[in-house]
Amino acid sequence: MSETPDPAAPEEPTVEDIAEQKAVRLAKRERLIADGGEAYPVSLPITTTIPRVRAEYEHLVADDVTGVTVGVAGRVVFSRNTGKLCFASLQAGGGERIQAMVSLAEVGEESIQRWKELVDLGDHVFVSGEVISSRRGELSILVKDWAIAAKAILPLPNLYSELSDETRVRQRYLDLITREQARVTVRARAAAVASLRATFSGHGYLEVETPMLQTIHGGASARPFSTHSNAFDTELFLRIAPELFLKRAVVGGIERVYEINRNFRNEGADSTHSPEFAMLEAYQAYGDYEQMADLTQQLIQDAAMAVAGSHVVTWADGTEYDLGGQWDRLSMYESLSAAAGVTVTTATTVAELKALADANGIEVALATHGKYVEELWEHFVKGALVRPTFVMDFPVDTSPLVRDHRSIPGAVEKWDLYVRGFELATGYSELVDPVIQRERFVEQAAQGARGDDEAMRLDEEFLRALEHGMPPSGGMGMGIDRLLMALTGLGIRETILFPLVK
């Protein structure tokens, strides 16, 4: 007799089918309680886990017995009942499975009948019995005792067909139950974040927490979410970045500091953007953007090793991507000039840039030198980047928190890291001169007055901190969700466990 699931995929249940199944399962719940049992017991005599049993007894061959009794629990993902023998596959949270064999000879007539009448697909079940290998060589537990651990009132989706994209993101718990890649992604994210912390610790960084609710939003060019505090009777903003508070920490003497945090930006959502996302930012006193590029490369390569065991990662579609070696560092202005066939420098006028943009059908709102240069660079250069690449030295007017370049007038010491064709991280030689920073904030305020919703506000508290003296510093920021995109090849909604959806 077959002990494995029939691969033939049943039709998807209708709304009416689900409602009927729910009614039947609720009746079974009531019966469990009426018979003096529990549908959701507080504890069970569990002695081990399904993964541990599999690891310890995977060597068994057909008809092997061990004489060892274990008690495990798992979700029923396959069930086949016959007259004297019932089979069920129990699945642990990580996806590991073991077969439970409920035999009339072992449990008796009443117990096997209750199993047939009360256990459904999706139920969590506890079983206790001997670890054996079945006639077909499948690692099994020959059940001597069993109990419902948690009665599922709604049925599982069809386990033989893929969930729709909408179901996967809206009901991630079903995605985790039914799809191995979803479970792999969660484990990969945890391993990557643990690796980031380990790398920072190795470099002497301290992890801190900064406010999510702020009276002035800053640290990035983005539109914020706003809310109202009843206690303080004031408007507050969900942070768009932790930068200005982390820099306060550097002023205070925490010379190597980082935070892994949640940021919120009231902007569009697509395959690389989410209104709520996880962000890493780090600052190092007496460092610069070159050192932060070195650190960022190590952070990502260490995370790749933690997740994939190699700098060559394999994406969900089977593509291999090499994150190893020394990454290229590419000048924004030089690469734009080479790709566009005309020389573009920090001295190129807005009129000249506009003419080049118009000739290539590029529209730039709130046109400034920097916005034109960045839009033109994305048009001409971005799509050609394959390997991880640091794009260096940005226009000053789009980078109000960055130090002026040491040798290129009109540019700042900033890089963006591109991986898989999207921006993964950014790094600066930080602007620490409070006089120049004030001037930059004033210009940002002017841009806001001209209609730039993403312009920064003048932050007097931050300026006061800078006026107490911030050492020369390097800083970097990286999206955790995007790091997972680089490591797995998935879209951002797949790398976030519970993404915000409309």
C-alpha positions in Angstrom: 0.0 0.0 0.0 1.3 3.5 -0.9 2.5 5.7 2.0 3.2 8.8 -0.1 0.8 11.5 -1.3 -0.9 11.2 -4.6 0.6 13.8 -6.8 -2.7 14.4 -8.6 -3.7 17.9 -7.7 -7.3 18.3 -6.5 -9.3 21.3 -7.6 -9.2 24.4 -5.4 -12.0 24.5 -2.9 -14.7 27.1 -3.5 -15.9 29.6 -0.9 -18.9 27.3 -0.2 -16.6 24.3 0.2 -14.5 26.2 2.7 -17.6 27.3 4.7 -18.8 23.7 4.8 -15.4 22.4 5.9 -15.2 25.1 8.6 -18.6 24.0 10.0 -17.5 20.4 10.0 -14.3 21.2 11.8 -16.1 23.4 14.4 -18.3 20.4 15.2 -15.2 18.2 15.7 -13.8 20.8 18.0 -17.0 20.7 20.0 -16.9 16.9 20.1 -13.4 17.0 21.4 -14.4 19.2 24.3 -17.6 17.4 25.0 -15.7 14.1 25.3 -13.6 15.6 28.0 -10.6 16.3 25.8 -9.0 19.5 24.6 -8.9 21.0 21.2 -6.0 23.3 22.3 -4.2 21.8 25.2 -1.7 24.0 27.1 1.0 21.4 27.1 1.9 17.9 25.8 4.5 15.3 26.7 6.8 16.2 23.9 10.3 14.6 24.2 12.0 15.7 21.0 11.5 17.4 17.6 10.9 16.0 14.1 14.2 17.5 12.9 16.1 15.7 15.7 14.4 12.4 15.0 15.3 12.7 11.3 18.9 13.6 12.0 19.4 10.7 14.5 17.6 8.0 12.6 17.9 8.9 8.9 20.2 5.8 8.5 17.4 3.3 9.1 16.6 1.0 6.3 13.3 -0.8 5.5 11.7 -2.6 8.4 14.3 -1.4 10.9 13.1 -0.9 14.5 14.8 1.0 17.3 13.0 0.2 20.5 13.1 3.9 21.2 9.9 5.8 22.1 9.6 9.5 21.3 6.9 12.1 21.6 6.7 14.7 18.8 4.2 17.2 17.4 3.7 18.5 13.9 1.1 19.8 11.5 -0.8 17.1 9.4 0.0 17.8 5.8 -1.0 14.4 4.4 -3.4 11.8 5.7 -4.6 8.4 4.4 -6.9 6.3 6.4 -7.7 2.6 5.9 -9.4 -0.1 7.9 -6.6 -1.1 10.2 -3.8 1.4 9.4 -3.7 5.1 9.0 -0.8 7.2 7.6 -0.1 10.9 8.2 2.8 13.2 7.4 3.6 15.5 10.3 5.4 18.7 9.3 7.6 20.7 11.7 7.8 24.5 11.5 11.0 24.3 9.4 9.3 22.0 6.8 10.9 18.8 8.1 8.4 15.8 7.9 8.0 12.4 9.5 5.4 9.7 8.9 3.1 8.7 11.7 1.6 5.2 11.4 -1.6 4.7 13.5 -2.3 1.0 13.7 -5.3 -0.8 15.1 -3.0 -3.3 16.7 -1.1 -0.6 18.6 -3.8 1.9 19.6 -7.0 -0.1 19.7 -10.4 0.2 18.0 -11.6 3.3 19.8 -8.4 5.3 19.3 -8.0 4.6 15.6 -11.7 5.4 15.1 -11.3 8.7 16.9 -8.3 9.5 14.7 -10.3 8.8 11.5 -13.2 11.0 12.7 -11.4 13.9 14.3 -8.0 14.5 12.6 -8.0 16.8 9.5 -5.3 18.2 7.3 -3.8 21.2 8.9 -4.3 20.0 12.5 -1.4 20.0 14.9 -1.1 16.5 16.3 1.0 15.0 19.1 2.1 11.4 18.6 4.1 9.1 20.9 5.5 5.8 19.8 8.5 3.8 18.6 10.8 5.1 15.9 10.9 2.7 13.0 11.4 2.4 9.3 8.4 1.3 7.3 8.3 -1.5 4.7 9.0 1.1 2.1 12.0 2.5 4.0 10.2 5.7 5.2 11.3 7.0 8.6 8.2 6.7 10.8 6.7 6.7 14.3 4.6 3.7 15.1 2.0 5.5 17.2 1.0 4.1 20.6 -0.7 7.3 21.8 -1.9 10.6 20.2 -3.7 13.8 20.9 -4.9 16.9 19.0 -2.4 19.7 19.8 -4.3 22.4 17.9 -7.5 21.9 15.9 -7.4 23.8 12.5 -10.8 25.3 11.8 -9.9 26.3 8.3 -8.5 23.9 5.7 -5.0 24.2 4.2 -4.7 25.4 0.6 -4.0 22.9 -2.1 -0.5 21.6 -1.3 0.1 20.5 -4.9 -0.2 23.8 -6.6 1.4 27.2 -5.9 -0.3 29.9 -4.0 -1.1 33.1 -5.9 1.3 36.1 -5.3 -1.5 37.9 -3.4 -2.1 35.0 -1.1 1.6 34.6 -0.4 2.0 38.2 0.8 -1.3 38.7 2.4 -1.4 35.3 4.2 2.3 34.7 4.7 1.6 32.0 7.3 0.1 29.9 4.6 3.2 30.6 2.4 5.4 29.4 5.2 3.4 26.3 5.7 3.3 25.3 2.1 6.4 26.6 0.4 10.0 25.8 1.2 11.4 28.9 -0.5 9.4 31.1 2.0 11.0 29.3 4.9 14.4 29.5 3.4 14.1 33.2 2.9 13.2 33.7 6.6 16.2 31.7 7.7 18.4 33.6 5.2 17.3 36.9 6.6 18.0 35.9 10.1 21.5 34.6 9.2 22.3 37.7 7.2 21.3 40.0 10.1 23.3 37.9 12.6 26.3 38.2 10.3 26.0 41.9 10.0 26.1 42.2 13.8 29.1 39.9 14.0 31.0 41.9 11.5 30.3 45.1 13.2 31.3 43.6 16.6 34.6 42.6 15.0 35.2 46.2 14.0 34.4 47.5 17.5 31.0 49.1 16.7 28.3 49.5 19.3 24.6 48.9 18.4 22.1 51.5 19.6 18.5 52.5 19.2 17.2 55.9 18.1 13.7 57.3 18.1 11.1 56.3 15.5 8.9 59.2 16.4 10.6 62.5 15.6 9.6 66.2 15.8 11.6 66.9 12.6 12.2 64.3 9.9 15.6 64.2 8.5 18.6 62.2 7.4 17.3 61.5 3.9 15.5 63.1 1.1 12.0 61.5 1.4 8.4 62.3 2.1 7.5 61.3 5.7 4.4 59.8 7.4 3.0 62.2 10.0 1.0 61.6 13.1 -0.2 63.5 16.1 0.8 63.1 19.7 -2.1 63.7 22.2 0.3 63.7 25.1 2.5 66.5 23.7 -0.2 68.0 21.4 2.2 68.2 18.5 2.8 66.8 15.0 5.3 64.0 14.9 6.9 62.1 12.0 7.8 58.5 11.6 11.5 58.5 10.9 12.7 58.4 7.4 16.3 57.7 8.6 18.2 57.4 11.9 21.2 59.5 10.6 20.9 62.7 12.5 20.5 60.8 15.9 23.4 58.5 15.2 25.6 61.5 14.4 24.6 62.9 17.8 25.9 59.7 19.3 29.2 60.2 17.5 29.4 63.8 18.9 28.8 62.3 22.3 31.8 60.0 21.9 30.4 56.7 20.6 32.9 56.7 17.8 31.8 53.5 16.0 28.0 53.2 16.1 25.3 51.4 14.1 21.6 50.7 14.2 19.4 48.1 12.4 16.0 49.8 12.4 12.6 50.3 10.8 12.2 53.3 8.5 9.0 54.7 7.0 8.8 56.7 3.7 5.5 57.9 2.3 6.4 57.1 -1.2 5.5 54.6 -3.9 5.8 50.8 -3.6 7.3 48.6 -6.3 9.7 45.7 -6.7 12.5 47.5 -4.9 10.6 49.9 -2.6 8.3 49.5 0.4 6.8 52.2 2.6 8.1 50.4 5.7 11.5 48.8 5.4 14.5 47.7 7.5 17.6 49.8 7.3 21.2 49.6 8.6 23.2 52.7 9.2 26.7 53.0 10.6 29.1 55.9 11.5 32.8 55.8 12.2 34.7 58.7 13.7 38.0 59.4 11.8 36.8 57.4 8.8 35.8 58.5 5.3 33.7 57.2 2.4 36.5 55.0 1.1 36.8 53.1 4.4 33.0 52.8 4.6 33.1 51.2 1.1 35.6 48.7 2.3 33.4 47.9 5.4 30.2 47.7 3.3 31.9 45.2 0.9 32.9 43.0 3.9 29.5 43.2 5.5 27.8 42.0 2.3 30.4 39.3 1.6 30.3 38.0 5.2 26.5 37.9 4.9 26.7 35.9 1.7 29.0 33.4 3.4 26.5 33.1 6.3 23.6 32.5 4.0 25.1 30.6 1.1 28.5 29.3 2.4 30.1 31.1 -0.5 30.5 34.6 -2.1 28.7 33.1 -5.1 25.0 33.1 -4.2 22.3 31.1 -6.0 19.1 33.1 -6.5 15.6 31.6 -6.3 15.5 31.2 -10.1 18.8 29.2 -10.2 20.9 32.1 -11.4 24.4 32.3 -9.8 25.7 35.8 -8.8 29.2 36.5 -7.8 29.6 38.8 -4.8 33.3 37.9 -4.3 36.5 39.7 -5.2 37.2 43.4 -5.1 34.3 45.5 -6.3 34.7 48.2 -9.0 34.6 51.9 -8.0 33.2 54.0 -10.8 33.2 57.8 -11.1 29.6 59.1 -11.7 30.8 62.0 -13.9 33.4 60.1 -15.9 31.1 57.1 -16.5 28.3 59.4 -17.6 30.6 61.3 -20.0 31.8 58.0 -21.5 28.3 56.5 -21.9 26.7 59.8 -23.2 29.5 60.6 -25.6 29.8 64.2 -24.2 31.8 65.6 -21.4 29.8 66.2 -18.2 31.5 67.8 -15.2 30.5 69.6 -12.1 30.8 72.8 -14.2 28.3 71.7 -16.9 25.4 74.2 -16.8 21.8 73.3 -16.2 21.0 74.5 -19.7 23.5 72.1 -21.2 22.2 69.2 -19.1 18.7 70.0 -20.0 19.5 69.9 -23.7 21.1 66.5 -23.2 18.1 65.3 -21.3 15.6 66.6 -23.8 17.6 64.9 -26.7 17.1 61.6 -24.9 13.5 62.0 -23.8 14.4 62.4 -20.1 12.1 64.6 -18.0 13.4 66.1 -14.7 11.2 67.7 -12.2 12.5 70.6 -10.1 15.5 70.7 -12.3 18.9 71.3 -10.7 22.4 70.4 -11.9 22.5 67.4 -9.5 19.1 66.1 -10.4 19.9 66.2 -14.1 23.2 64.5 -13.6 21.7 61.7 -11.6 18.8 61.1 -14.0 21.1 61.2 -17.0 23.5 58.7 -15.2 20.6 56.3 -14.5 19.6 56.5 -18.2 23.0 56.0 -19.7 25.0 53.9 -17.2 22.9 52.2 -14.6 21.5 49.4 -16.8 25.0 48.3 -17.9 26.2 47.5 -14.4 26.4 43.8 -13.8 28.9 43.2 -11.0 28.6 45.0 -7.7 29.8 48.5 -8.3 30.5 51.6 -6.1 29.4 54.7 -8.0 31.5 57.5 -6.6 31.4 61.3 -6.2 28.0 62.9 -6.5 26.8 66.4 -7.2 26.8 68.6 -4.2 23.2 69.9 -4.5 21.6 66.5 -4.1 23.7 65.5 -1.1 23.1 68.0 1.7 24.7 65.9 4.5 27.9 65.0 2.6 31.4 66.6 2.9 32.7 68.5 -0.2 35.1 66.5 -2.3 38.8 67.0 -1.5 39.8 67.3 -5.2 36.7 67.8 -7.3 35.0 71.2 -6.8 31.2 71.0 -6.9 31.2 67.3 -6.0 30.8 65.5 -2.7 32.4 62.4 -1.3 29.5 60.0 -1.6 29.0 56.6 -3.2 26.0 54.5 -4.1 26.5 50.7 -4.3 24.6 49.0 -7.2 24.0 45.3 -7.1 21.7 43.4 -9.5 20.9 46.8 -11.1 19.4 48.4 -8.0 20.9 50.7 -5.3 21.8 48.6 -2.3 23.7 50.9 -0.1 25.1 54.5 0.1 28.1 55.9 1.9 29.5 59.4 2.8 32.4 61.3 4.1 30.1 63.1 6.5 29.6 66.8 6.6 30.6 67.8 10.1 31.1 71.6 9.7 28.0 73.1 11.3 28.3 76.4 9.4 28.2 74.7 6.0 25.5 72.3 7.2 23.3 75.2 8.1 23.8 76.7 4.7 22.8 73.3 3.1 19.7 73.1 5.3 18.7 76.6 4.3 19.0 75.7 0.6 17.0 72.5 1.2 14.3 74.7 2.8 14.3 76.9 -0.3 13.9 73.8 -2.5 11.0 72.7 -0.3 9.4 76.1 -0.8 9.7 75.6 -4.5 7.7 72.4 -4.3 10.2 69.7 -3.5 8.3 67.4 -1.1 11.4 65.4 -0.3 13.6 68.4 0.7 15.0 68.3 4.3 14.0 70.6 7.0 16.3 72.8 9.1 17.0 70.9 12.3 18.3 73.2 15.0 18.8 70.5 17.6 21.0 68.6 15.2 23.0 71.7 14.3 23.4 72.4 18.0 25.0 69.0 18.4 27.3 69.6 15.5 28.4 72.9 17.0 29.8 70.9 20.0 32.2 69.3 17.5 31.8 66.1 15.5 35.0 64.4 14.5 35.6 63.7 10.8 33.6 60.6 10.1 32.5 58.2 7.5 28.9 56.8 7.3 27.0 54.2 5.4 23.4 53.0 5.0 22.0 49.8 3.5 18.5 48.4 3.1 18.2 45.0 4.9 15.4 44.0 2.6 17.5 44.9 -0.4 20.4 43.0 1.0 18.2 39.9 0.9 17.2 40.7 -2.6 20.9 40.7 -3.6 21.4 37.4 -1.8 18.3 35.5 -3.0 17.2 37.2 -6.2 13.7 37.8 -4.9 11.6 41.0 -5.0 11.2 43.2 -1.9 7.8 41.8 -1.0 9.3 38.3 -0.7 12.2 39.4 1.5 9.9 41.2 4.0 8.1 38.6 6.2 4.8 40.6 6.4 4.9 43.4 3.8 2.4 46.3 3.7 -0.1 45.7 0.9 -3.0 47.7 -0.2 
